[in-house]
Amino acid sequence: MRVLLLLWVWFVGGCIAEQQKMDSTDTVQEEMNNDVDEAINRAVKQQDYRLYLTQGRRPVLPGLEQTSVEMIKGHCGTKYLPETGDVIRGEDAKRERISRYNFAKAYNVKMYELCKKLNKDNEL
């Protein structure tokens, strides 16, 4: 009977911990989306439609990896995402890099749509 009680407590405790972890992940995602929306609003007010580009030997447009960097530079412009060079030192730096990349990915996808719309409107 004690074994069943211990197993039940262990199972319920694990479920609660997993739910808290999922809630925490959802909160982080919401905060990132809010940050992206704020950053886009600030950029639009300044008429800055440039997209983020990673630094390093092979620059990448997060979220638009299959799109030509040169084409984006010509239409929208680019700006470098800080601290995204080739060297990653430690786990904290790795997590920070992933966070920056995810932010830039969400930002670039939304900003690219605005930039395309702006360029289309200017052609008319």
Secondary structure, 3 states (H helix, E strand, C coil): CHHHHHHHHHHHHHHHHHHHHHHHHHHHHHHHHHHHHHHHHHHHHCCCCCEEECCCCCCCCCCCCCCCHHHHHHHCCEEECCCCCCCCCHHHHHHHHHHHHHHHHHHHHHHHHHHHHHHHHHHC
